[in-house]
């Protein structure tokens, strides 16, 4: 059985991750913006009602994660980190002078020209994940890109270039 984890943004608070066990019990973790965490146990008969909110200090959260098998996951993540050595993630604010406002992301030819990938757009306090080539840029957008230092620098130059066809 595949477990589905739901993520819910809690404005001004942080983020909540919930899942339902095979037996129907709903559990969650609230991660506050200030670093605090709480384990949430919901009422099985009323998923909007919580039975308990258990605050967890860092050491307690770590111990619980270890008990639940996080050490296996951490080993897998370490392997991924080794495979991704040299890759960086960067946020690039579209300059006011960019020629790409009103044009589609595909017009940048970013991946082809730089080997950097645009993975999300930050717009008006929200996130637009995995924008496609037809996605239209707007003034004030912030591009989230993944690539090498050289590729990200090249993407920054492309987004600022007065001649978008390079």
ABEGO torsion letter per residue (X at the ends): XBBBBBBBBBBGAEBBBBBBBAAGBBBBBBBBAAGBBBBBBBBAABAABBABBBBBBAAAAAAAAAAAGAAAAAAAAAAAAAAABGBBBBBBBBBAABAABGBBAAAAGAAAAAGBBBABBBBGGBBBBGBBAABBBBBGBBBBBBEBAAAAAAAAAAAABABAAX
